[in-house]
Amino acid sequence: MYQIKRRDSIAGRSHVAAYILVFFIAIAAFIVGIYMAVDEEKAKGVDISRNLKGKTQGAKMVPSKKGQKYPQKSSLPVNSRKNKVEKRDSGHNDPSREGKGRTGEPPLKTESKKEETKDSASEKKASIPEIKRSGSGKVAIIIDDFGNNMNNVDEFCSLDIPVTFAVLPYLKYSKETSRKALSSGKAVILHLPLENKAGINPGYGTLDTGMKRDALVKEFRMNLSFVPGADGFNNHEGSKATEDEEMMREILEQAKRKNLFFIDSMTSSKSVGLRVARELGVSCARRNVFLDNNDNVDYICGQLTELAEKAMENGSAIGIGHVRKNTYEAIEKMTGEMRKKGIEFVFVRELVN
């Protein structure tokens, strides 16, 4: 019995030893497999330290198994990196990707900065609008509403271009302004108040559509007496009056007797003034551009540019502004530029026919 137990004990020990041997053989095979994989990866020129340590070491020198050193580069094979570069470059000129980066992001900041700098420079340069056309053309400028005071009168008198002063009647400074303008070499016309559609009183001396012929004739002559030296007239407001053919015929017949020309300010697109004047043989013309509906220097400069372009396209153009500081400054600012482009400034009397 004792011998049987001893044999069983020896057999058990043999099994344990066998298990231990198999375990160590398996560990040895695993270690050999790892080293073989490392050698194989090194043969391909790839550093696996990133995979083993779980982080990228950039270009740090990583020791190899044999103590050698080599620079660690991208974890991607060389061919893979080359393919990515080729894909990125191939999409650079694709119209469908215009304005996007390689992954759909906005363009590079350096390009945007260049564009922004260029645009900013253009905006600063555009303080004086560029007149695009080249050639020649005549421009006449009328300045309305003189007579209320002497504000800006000296400034407009000092302009070195022909300017026509349109002076309102019955006002304290109507006559003084007219004489000062003439003495400074400028021209003067009557700024005739006519009835408007808004029902607002245009001022003293207004001619209404309901006036009798005798009253209308008398008032017209009185208005004219307040503007000495006037050789023509234009309408102050008058959106209603200028559409009334009977009234305009009466006024223009009086103008013909006084040998006055007529400038239609075109406060109404339905004005019959120009047609009636031509039928009666009264010299006439019409306004092409209002200069200062917006009392802003840059805006007025833009309107003067438009006036110049119309003059070069059609041979002549008439602009109407008001006795304001910004209007004066814009005209002074644009005069040289307009002359360079071939504009000749004239009195409005030279553009009537």
Backbone hydrogen bonds in HBPLUS format (Angstrom, degrees):
<---DONOR---> <-ACCEPTOR-->    atom                        ^
c    i                          cat <-CA-CA->   ^        H-A-AA   ^      H-
h    n   atom  resd res      DA  || num        DHA   H-A  angle D-A-AA Bond
n    s   type  num  typ     dist DA aas  dist angle  dist       angle   num
A0005-LYS N   A0001-MET O   3.25 MM   4  6.59 162.1  2.28 154.8 157.4     1
A0006-ARG N   A0002-TYR O   3.14 MM   4  6.31 154.1  2.21 142.6 149.8     2
A0007-ARG N   A0003-GLN O   2.97 MM   4  6.24 156.3  2.03 146.5 152.2     3
A0008-ASP N   A0004-ILE O   3.09 MM   4  6.42 156.6  2.14 148.0 154.4     4
A0009-SER N   A0005-LYS O   2.96 MM   4  6.21 151.9  2.04 146.7 154.4     5
A0010-ILE N   A0006-ARG O   2.96 MM   4  6.23 158.8  2.01 150.8 156.1     6
A0011-ALA N   A0007-ARG O   2.88 MM   4  6.14 158.1  1.93 149.0 155.5     7
A0012-GLY N   A0008-ASP O   2.90 MM   4  6.14 153.0  1.97 145.0 152.1     8
A0013-ARG N   A0009-SER O   3.04 MM   4  6.29 159.3  2.09 147.4 152.6     9
A0014-SER N   A0010-ILE O   3.04 MM   4  6.28 149.2  2.14 144.5 153.0    10
A0015-HIS N   A0011-ALA O   3.10 MM   4  6.45 150.7  2.19 145.6 152.6    11
A0016-VAL N   A0012-GLY O   3.10 MM   4  6.44 160.2  2.14 151.6 156.5    12
A0017-ALA N   A0013-ARG O   3.01 MM   4  6.22 162.1  2.04 149.7 154.5    13
A0018-ALA N   A0014-SER O   2.95 MM   4  6.16 150.4  2.04 142.8 151.2    14
A0019-TYR N   A0015-HIS O   2.99 MM   4  6.28 155.6  2.05 150.2 156.0    15
A0020-ILE N   A0016-VAL O   2.95 MM   4  6.24 158.8  1.99 151.3 157.2    16
A0021-LEU N   A0017-ALA O   2.97 MM   4  6.16 158.5  2.02 147.6 153.2    17
A0022-VAL N   A0018-ALA O   2.97 MM   4  6.24 161.5  2.00 150.0 154.7    18
A0023-PHE N   A0019-TYR O   2.97 MM   4  6.19 154.5  2.03 146.2 153.2    19
A0024-PHE N   A0020-ILE O   3.03 MM   4  6.35 159.8  2.07 152.3 156.6    20
A0025-ILE N   A0021-LEU O   2.94 MM   4  6.18 154.3  2.00 149.5 157.3    21
A0026-ALA N   A0022-VAL O   2.96 MM   4  6.18 154.0  2.03 147.0 153.6    22
A0027-ILE N   A0023-PHE O   3.02 MM   4  6.35 155.7  2.08 146.9 153.3    23
A0028-ALA N   A0024-PHE O   2.97 MM   4  6.15 160.4  2.01 146.5 151.8    24
A0029-ALA N   A0025-ILE O   2.92 MM   4  6.16 158.5  1.97 147.8 153.8    25
A0030-PHE N   A0026-ALA O   2.95 MM   4  6.18 152.6  2.02 145.4 153.0    26
A0031-ILE N   A0027-ILE O   2.96 MM   4  6.26 158.8  2.00 152.4 157.3    27
A0032-VAL N   A0028-ALA O   2.92 MM   4  6.13 164.1  1.94 152.5 157.2    28
A0033-GLY N   A0029-ALA O   2.89 MM   4  6.07 152.6  1.96 142.7 150.7    29
A0034-ILE N   A0030-PHE O   3.02 MM   4  6.36 151.3  2.11 144.4 151.4    30
A0035-TYR N   A0031-ILE O   3.08 MM   4  6.40 167.8  2.09 156.8 158.6    31
A0036-MET N   A0032-VAL O   2.96 MM   4  6.14 155.0  2.02 148.9 156.3    32
A0037-ALA N   A0033-GLY O   2.98 MM   4  6.22 152.2  2.06 144.7 152.1    33
A0038-VAL N   A0034-ILE O   2.92 MM   4  6.25 154.4  1.98 151.0 158.5    34
A0039-ASP N   A0035-TYR O   2.93 MM   4  6.17 164.2  1.96 150.2 153.9    35
A0040-GLU N   A0036-MET O   2.92 MM   4  6.12 152.8  2.00 143.3 151.3    36
A0041-GLU N   A0037-ALA O   2.94 MM   4  6.20 156.6  2.00 148.9 154.3    37
A0042-LYS N   A0038-VAL O   2.98 MM   4  6.22 156.8  2.04 150.7 157.3    38
A0043-ALA N   A0039-ASP O   2.98 MM   4  6.17 148.5  2.08 143.0 151.4    39
A0044-LYS N   A0041-GLU O   3.12 MM   3  5.18 131.4  2.37  94.4 107.3    40
A0046-VAL N   A0041-GLU O   3.19 MM   5  5.63 169.4  2.20 152.5 150.1    41
A0045-GLY N   A0042-LYS O   2.97 MM   3  5.03 153.8  2.04 102.9 111.5    42
A0051-ASN N   A0048-ILE O   3.02 MM   3  5.22 118.8  2.41 100.2 114.7    43
A0052-LEU N   A0048-ILE O   2.96 MM   4  6.27 155.7  2.02 153.4 161.0    44
A0053-LYS N   A0049-SER O   2.80 MM   4  5.81 160.6  1.84 148.4 153.0    45
A0054-GLY N   A0050-ARG O   2.75 MM   4  5.37 132.2  1.97 132.3 143.9    46
A0060-LYS N   A0057-GLN O   3.14 MM   3  5.67 160.8  2.17 131.6 137.0    47
A0064-SER N   A0068-GLN O   2.84 MM   4  5.29 152.9  1.92 155.7 161.2    48
A0067-GLY N   A0064-SER O   3.17 MM   3  5.20 164.5  2.20 105.1 108.5    49
A0080-SER N   A0077-PRO O   3.06 MM   3  5.35 121.2  2.42 102.6 116.8    50
A0081-ARG N   A0077-PRO O   3.18 MM   4  6.59 157.4  2.23 155.2 161.1    51
A0082-LYS N   A0078-VAL O   3.08 MM   4  6.32 160.7  2.12 153.7 158.9    52
A0083-ASN N   A0079-ASN O   3.03 MM   4  6.26 153.8  2.10 145.9 152.6    53
A0084-LYS N   A0080-SER O   3.14 MM   4  6.44 154.4  2.21 148.1 154.0    54
A0085-VAL N   A0081-ARG O   3.14 MM   4  6.44 158.3  2.19 151.1 156.3    55
A0086-GLU N   A0082-LYS O   3.01 MM   4  6.25 162.2  2.04 151.1 155.9    56
A0087-LYS N   A0083-ASN O   2.98 MM   4  6.21 156.3  2.04 149.3 155.4    57
A0088-ARG N   A0084-LYS O   3.01 MM   4  6.23 158.2  2.06 147.9 153.5    58
A0089-ASP N   A0085-VAL O   3.00 MM   4  6.23 167.6  2.01 156.8 159.4    59
A0090-SER N   A0086-GLU O   2.95 MM   4  6.02 152.5  2.03 145.6 153.4    60
A0091-GLY N   A0088-ARG O   3.33 MM   3  5.59 142.0  2.48 101.3 110.8    61
A0092-HIS N   A0089-ASP O   3.13 MM   3  5.23 159.9  2.18 106.7 113.0    62
A0094-ASP N   A0091-GLY O   3.34 MM   3  5.17 166.3  2.36 104.4 106.7    63
A0097-ARG N   A0094-ASP O   2.89 MM   3  5.46 157.0  1.94 118.9 126.5    64
A0098-GLU N   A0095-PRO O   3.20 MM   3  5.18 162.8  2.23 112.2 111.3    65
A0100-LYS N   A0097-ARG O   3.02 MM   3  5.56 145.9  2.14 146.7 143.5    66
A0101-GLY N   A0105-GLU O   2.56 MM   4  4.86 139.0  1.72 139.6 150.2    67
A0104-GLY N   A0101-GLY O   3.22 MM   3  5.02 170.8  2.23 105.3 106.4    68
A0112-SER N   A0108-LEU O   3.32 MM   4  6.67 159.8  2.36 148.6 154.1    69
A0113-LYS N   A0109-LYS O   2.92 MM   4  6.13 158.6  1.97 154.9 159.9    70
A0114-LYS N   A0110-THR O   3.19 MM   4  6.43 154.4  2.26 142.0 148.1    71
A0115-GLU N   A0111-GLU O   3.03 MM   4  6.34 159.8  2.07 151.6 156.8    72
A0116-GLU N   A0112-SER O   2.82 MM   4  6.06 161.4  1.86 154.0 159.3    73
A0117-THR N   A0113-LYS O   2.92 MM   4  6.06 161.0  1.96 149.0 153.8    74
A0118-LYS N   A0114-LYS O   3.02 MM   4  6.20 155.6  2.08 145.0 151.7    75
A0119-ASP N   A0115-GLU O   2.90 MM   4  6.17 158.7  1.95 151.1 156.7    76
A0120-SER N   A0116-GLU O   2.88 MM   4  6.07 160.7  1.92 151.0 156.3    77
A0121-ALA N   A0117-THR O   3.05 MM   4  6.22 155.8  2.11 144.5 150.6    78
A0122-SER N   A0118-LYS O   3.07 MM   4  6.33 150.8  2.15 143.3 151.3    79
A0123-GLU N   A0119-ASP O   2.97 MM   4  6.27 154.9  2.03 151.5 157.9    80
A0124-LYS N   A0120-SER O   3.08 MM   4  6.35 158.4  2.13 148.9 154.0    81
A0125-LYS N   A0121-ALA O   3.03 MM   4  6.20 152.3  2.11 143.7 151.4    82
A0126-ALA N   A0122-SER O   3.05 MM   4  6.17 126.7  2.35 138.6 152.0    83
A0126-ALA N   A0123-GLU O   3.18 MM   3  5.12 137.6  2.37  93.7 105.5    84
A0137-GLY N   A0342-GLY O   3.27 MM 205  6.53 143.3  2.41 141.2 137.5    85
A0344-GLU N   A0137-GLY O   2.87 MM 207  6.15 162.9  1.90 157.7 162.3    86
A0138-LYS N   A0315-GLY O   2.99 MM 177  6.23 165.6  2.02 130.7 133.0    87
A0317-ALA N   A0138-LYS O   2.92 MM 179  6.48 135.4  2.13 153.8 167.6    88
A0139-VAL N   A0344-GLU O   2.87 MM 205  6.13 158.0  1.92 150.6 155.4    89
A0346-VAL N   A0139-VAL O   2.91 MM 207  6.03 160.1  1.95 149.0 152.1    90
A0140-ALA N   A0317-ALA O   3.08 MM 177  6.53 158.3  2.12 156.3 162.8    91
A0319-GLY N   A0140-ALA O   2.92 MM 179  6.32 164.8  1.94 165.9 171.0    92
A0164-THR N   A0141-ILE O   3.02 MM  23  6.28 174.5  2.02 164.5 165.6    93
A0142-ILE N   A0319-GLY O   2.87 MM 177  6.25 165.3  1.90 163.2 168.1    94
A0321-GLY N   A0142-ILE O   2.85 MM 179  6.27 162.7  1.88 163.8 169.3    95
A0143-ILE N   A0164-THR O   2.92 MM  21  6.28 161.7  1.95 165.0 168.8    96
A0166-ALA N   A0143-ILE O   2.87 MM  23  5.83 172.9  1.88 153.6 151.3    97
A0144-ASP N   A0321-GLY O   2.86 MM 177  6.14 173.6  1.86 143.7 142.3    98
A0323-VAL N   A0144-ASP O   3.29 MM 179  6.22 138.6  2.47 159.7 160.4    99
A0146-PHE N   A0166-ALA O   3.33 MM  20  6.32 162.2  2.37 150.6 148.7   100
A0168-LEU N   A0146-PHE O   2.90 MM  22  5.99 162.9  1.93 159.4 158.7   101
A0173-TYR N   A0147-GLY O   3.09 MM  26  4.53 146.8  2.20 159.9 150.0   102
A0153-VAL N   A0150-MET O   3.29 MM   3  5.42 167.1  2.30 119.2 121.1   103
A0156-PHE N   A0152-ASN O   3.17 MM   4  6.41 165.7  2.19 150.6 152.5   104
A0157-CYS N   A0153-VAL O   2.96 MM   4  6.17 151.1  2.05 149.2 158.4   105
A0158-SER N   A0154-ASP O   2.94 MM   4  6.11 133.8  2.16 140.8 152.5   106
A0158-SER N   A0155-GLU O   3.11 MM   3  5.14 130.2  2.37  94.2 107.5   107
A0159-LEU N   A0156-PHE O   3.42 MM   3  5.45 154.0  2.49  98.7 105.6   108
A0187-ALA N   A0163-VAL O   3.23 MM  24  6.46 165.3  2.25 150.7 154.3   109
A0165-PHE N   A0187-ALA O   2.76 MM  22  6.04 170.3  1.77 151.2 147.7   110
A0189-ILE N   A0165-PHE O   2.85 MM  24  6.21 156.5  1.91 160.9 161.4   111
A0167-VAL N   A0189-ILE O   2.99 MM  22  6.38 159.3  2.03 169.1 164.0   112
A0191-HIS N   A0167-VAL O   2.90 MM  24  5.05 166.5  1.92 130.9 126.5   113
A0174-SER N   A0171-LEU O   3.25 MM   3  5.21 170.2  2.26 108.0 110.6   114
A0177-THR N   A0173-TYR O   2.93 MM   4  5.79 162.7  1.96 145.1 150.3   115
A0178-SER N   A0174-SER O   3.13 MM   4  6.29 158.3  2.18 143.6 149.7   116
A0179-ARG N   A0175-LYS O   3.01 MM   4  6.26 163.7  2.04 155.1 158.5   117
A0180-LYS N   A0176-GLU O   2.97 MM   4  6.13 160.2  2.01 149.0 155.0   118
A0181-ALA N   A0177-THR O   2.91 MM   4  6.05 160.6  1.95 151.9 157.0   119
A0182-LEU N   A0178-SER O   3.09 MM   4  6.29 163.3  2.12 147.4 151.7   120
A0183-SER N   A0179-ARG O   2.95 MM   4  6.12 157.0  2.00 147.9 154.4   121
A0184-SER N   A0180-LYS O   3.10 MM   4  6.28 132.4  2.34 140.4 151.7   122
A0184-SER N   A0181-ALA O   3.19 MM   3  5.24 135.7  2.40  96.3 108.3   123
A0186-LYS N   A0181-ALA O   2.90 MM   5  5.16 156.2  1.95 158.1 150.2   124
A0185-GLY N   A0182-LEU O   3.11 MM   3  5.21 160.6  2.15 105.6 110.3   125
A0231-ASP N   A0188-VAL O   3.37 MM  43  6.94 146.3  2.49 161.4 158.4   126
A0190-LEU N   A0232-GLY O   2.97 MM  42  6.39 159.6  2.02 149.3 145.9   127
A0234-ASN N   A0190-LEU O   2.98 MM  44  6.48 152.3  2.06 164.2 171.7   128
A0192-LEU N   A0234-ASN O   2.84 MM  42  6.04 137.2  2.03 170.2 172.0   129
A0236-HIS N   A0192-LEU O   2.64 MM  44  5.32 165.9  1.66 141.0 137.3   130
A0207-LEU N   A0193-PRO O   3.03 MM  14  6.43 156.0  2.09 142.3 144.9   131
A0194-LEU N   A0236-HIS O   3.10 MM  42  6.02 166.8  2.12 159.5 155.6   132
A0195-GLU N   A0207-LEU O   3.15 MM  12  6.19 142.9  2.30 166.7 156.7   133
A0240-LYS N   A0195-GLU O   3.23 MM  45  5.72 142.3  2.38 127.6 135.2   134
A0241-ALA N   A0195-GLU O   3.16 MM  46  5.30 166.5  2.18 144.8 141.3   135
A0211-MET N   A0208-ASP O   3.26 MM   3  5.56 168.6  2.27 111.5 114.4   136
A0216-LEU N   A0212-LYS O   2.93 MM   4  6.10 158.4  1.98 155.9 162.6   137
A0217-VAL N   A0213-ARG O   2.93 MM   4  6.16 161.8  1.97 155.8 160.0   138
A0218-LYS N   A0214-ASP O   3.01 MM   4  6.18 165.3  2.03 149.5 153.5   139
A0219-GLU N   A0215-ALA O   2.97 MM   4  6.10 163.0  2.00 147.6 152.4   140
A0220-PHE N   A0216-LEU O   2.96 MM   4  6.10 156.2  2.02 147.4 154.0   141
A0221-ARG N   A0217-VAL O   3.14 MM   4  6.38 161.1  2.18 149.1 153.2   142
A0222-MET N   A0218-LYS O   3.03 MM   4  6.30 153.4  2.10 147.8 155.5   143
A0223-ASN N   A0219-GLU O   2.94 MM   4  6.14 162.0  1.97 151.9 156.3   144
A0224-LEU N   A0220-PHE O   3.13 MM   4  6.38 157.2  2.19 146.0 151.8   145
A0225-SER N   A0221-ARG O   3.16 MM   4  6.42 140.1  2.33 140.2 150.0   146
A0225-SER N   A0222-MET O   3.10 MM   3  5.18 126.5  2.40  96.7 110.4   147
A0226-PHE N   A0223-ASN O   3.21 MM   3  5.69 152.3  2.29 110.1 117.5   148
A0227-VAL N   A0224-LEU O   3.15 MM   3  5.56 163.9  2.18 112.6 117.3   149
A0230-ALA N   A0227-VAL O   3.26 MM   3  5.90 152.7  2.34 141.4 140.2   150
A0261-PHE N   A0231-ASP O   3.34 MM  30  6.81 158.3  2.39 130.8 133.6   151
A0233-PHE N   A0261-PHE O   3.00 MM  28  6.48 144.1  2.14 148.6 158.2   152
A0263-ILE N   A0233-PHE O   2.95 MM  30  6.28 159.3  1.99 154.2 158.7   153
A0242-THR N   A0238-GLY O   2.95 MM   4  5.74 169.7  1.96 149.2 152.0   154
A0243-GLU N   A0240-LYS O   3.23 MM   3  5.53 150.3  2.32 105.9 114.5   155
A0244-ASP N   A0241-ALA O   3.02 MM   3  5.24 155.6  2.08 108.1 116.0   156
A0272-VAL N   A0242-THR O   2.82 MM  30  6.05 169.4  1.83 159.3 155.9   157
A0248-MET N   A0244-ASP O   3.05 MM   4  6.24 169.4  2.06 158.4 161.6   158
A0249-ARG N   A0245-GLU O   2.95 MM   4  6.04 147.5  2.06 144.9 153.5   159
A0250-GLU N   A0246-GLU O   3.20 MM   4  6.51 153.6  2.28 143.9 149.8   160
A0251-ILE N   A0247-MET O   3.06 MM   4  6.39 165.6  2.08 156.5 159.8   161
A0252-LEU N   A0248-MET O   2.92 MM   4  5.96 165.5  1.94 147.5 151.9   162
A0253-GLU N   A0249-ARG O   2.97 MM   4  6.03 140.4  2.13 140.2 150.0   163
A0254-GLN N   A0250-GLU O   3.26 MM   4  6.57 150.4  2.36 143.1 149.9   164
A0254-GLN N   A0251-ILE O   3.13 MM   3  5.29 121.3  2.49  97.1 111.0   165
A0255-ALA N   A0251-ILE O   3.00 MM   4  6.36 148.8  2.10 143.3 152.9   166
A0256-LYS N   A0252-LEU O   2.95 MM   4  6.10 150.1  2.05 139.1 146.2   167
A0257-ARG N   A0253-GLU O   3.18 MM   4  6.44 151.8  2.27 140.2 146.8   168
A0258-LYS N   A0254-GLN O   3.13 MM   4  6.39 143.2  2.28 141.9 151.5   169
A0260-LEU N   A0255-ALA O   2.84 MM   5  4.98 173.6  1.85 147.1 148.8   170
A0259-ASN N   A0256-LYS O   3.11 MM   3  4.86 155.3  2.18  97.2 104.5   171
A0262-PHE N   A0283-SER O   2.92 MM  21  6.39 156.7  1.98 150.0 156.6   172
A0285-ALA N   A0262-PHE O   3.13 MM  23  6.70 138.5  2.31 154.4 163.1   173
A0264-ASP N   A0285-ALA O   2.98 MM  21  6.43 160.5  2.02 157.4 156.1   174
A0287-ARG N   A0264-ASP O   2.98 MM  23  6.23 156.3  2.03 167.1 161.2   175
A0271-SER N   A0268-SER O   3.26 MM   3  5.39 155.3  2.33 112.4 111.3   176
A0276-VAL N   A0272-VAL O   3.02 MM   4  6.20 169.9  2.04 163.7 166.6   177
A0277-ALA N   A0273-GLY O   2.96 MM   4  6.03 160.1  2.00 149.1 155.1   178
A0278-ARG N   A0274-LEU O   3.10 MM   4  6.29 157.1  2.16 146.7 152.0   179
A0279-GLU N   A0275-ARG O   3.04 MM   4  6.29 151.6  2.12 145.0 153.3   180
A0280-LEU N   A0276-VAL O   2.99 MM   4  6.25 145.2  2.11 146.8 155.9   181
A0281-GLY N   A0277-ALA O   2.97 MM   4  6.06 113.7  2.42 135.3 152.0   182
A0282-VAL N   A0277-ALA O   2.79 MM   5  4.91 159.2  1.83 154.2 150.6   183
A0281-GLY N   A0278-ARG O   3.23 MM   3  4.92 146.3  2.35  91.6 101.5   184
A0353-ASN N   A0284-CYS O   3.16 MM  69  5.56 160.9  2.20 136.5 137.4   185
A0288-ASN N   A0318-ILE O   2.85 MM  30  5.26 160.7  1.89 142.2 148.4   186
A0289-VAL N   A0318-ILE O   3.21 MM  29  6.62 153.4  2.28 152.2 156.2   187
A0320-ILE N   A0289-VAL O   3.00 MM  31  6.50 155.8  2.06 158.5 166.2   188
A0291-LEU N   A0320-ILE O   2.87 MM  29  5.81 172.0  1.88 145.5 147.8   189
A0296-ASN N   A0294-ASN O   2.80 MM   2  5.60 133.6  2.01 110.5  95.6   190
A0300-ILE N   A0296-ASN O   2.94 MM   4  6.17 163.4  1.96 159.8 164.8   191
A0301-CYS N   A0297-VAL O   2.87 MM   4  6.12 153.7  1.94 151.7 159.5   192
A0302-GLY N   A0298-ASP O   3.04 MM   4  6.31 151.5  2.12 144.5 151.8   193
A0303-GLN N   A0299-TYR O   3.01 MM   4  6.41 147.3  2.12 145.6 155.0   194
A0304-LEU N   A0300-ILE O   2.88 MM   4  6.20 149.7  1.98 148.2 156.6   195
A0305-THR N   A0301-CYS O   2.98 MM   4  6.26 146.3  2.10 142.8 152.1   196
A0306-GLU N   A0302-GLY O   3.03 MM   4  6.36 153.6  2.10 143.3 150.1   197
A0307-LEU N   A0303-GLN O   2.89 MM   4  6.16 152.6  1.97 143.3 151.2   198
A0308-ALA N   A0304-LEU O   2.92 MM   4  6.16 155.9  1.97 145.9 151.6   199
A0309-GLU N   A0305-THR O   3.00 MM   4  6.28 158.3  2.05 149.5 155.2   200
A0310-LYS N   A0306-GLU O   2.97 MM   4  6.22 155.6  2.03 149.9 156.2   201
A0311-ALA N   A0307-LEU O   3.00 MM   4  6.24 152.7  2.08 145.2 152.9   202
A0312-MET N   A0308-ALA O   2.98 MM   4  6.27 155.4  2.04 150.2 156.2   203
A0313-GLU N   A0309-GLU O   2.99 MM   4  6.11 137.4  2.17 138.6 150.1   204
A0314-ASN N   A0310-LYS O   2.86 MM   4  5.95 159.2  1.90 150.7 155.8   205
A0315-GLY N   A0311-ALA O   2.64 MM   4  5.00 130.1  1.89 137.7 146.2   206
A0324-ARG N   A0322-HIS O   2.66 MM   2  5.62 125.0  1.96 118.1 100.8   207
A0328-TYR N   A0324-ARG O   3.14 MM   4  6.43 160.1  2.18 149.7 154.7   208
A0329-GLU N   A0325-LYS O   2.94 MM   4  6.26 164.6  1.96 156.1 160.0   209
A0330-ALA N   A0326-ASN O   2.96 MM   4  6.07 157.0  2.02 143.5 149.4   210
A0331-ILE N   A0327-THR O   3.07 MM   4  6.24 162.9  2.10 149.4 153.8   211
A0332-GLU N   A0328-TYR O   2.97 MM   4  6.20 166.3  1.99 155.9 159.8   212
A0333-LYS N   A0329-GLU O   2.93 MM   4  6.04 152.7  2.01 142.9 150.8   213
A0334-MET N   A0330-ALA O   2.96 MM   4  6.11 148.4  2.06 148.0 155.6   214
A0335-THR N   A0331-ILE O   3.03 MM   4  5.92 133.9  2.25 149.9 158.7   215
A0338-MET N   A0334-MET O   2.94 MM   4  6.09 163.1  1.97 163.3 168.2   216
A0339-ARG N   A0335-THR O   2.99 MM   4  6.22 155.9  2.05 151.2 158.0   217
A0340-LYS N   A0336-GLY O   2.99 MM   4  6.23 156.8  2.05 150.1 156.3   218
A0341-LYS N   A0337-GLU O   3.30 MM   4  6.55 142.9  2.45 140.0 148.5   219
A0343-ILE N   A0338-MET O   3.02 MM   5  5.45 156.8  2.07 146.9 144.8   220
A0342-GLY N   A0339-ARG O   2.97 MM   3  5.18 162.4  2.00 110.5 114.9   221
A0350-GLU N   A0347-PHE O   3.02 MM   3  5.78 157.5  2.07 120.7 126.7   222
A0351-LEU N   A0348-VAL O   2.96 MM   3  5.44 163.5  1.99 117.5 123.0   223
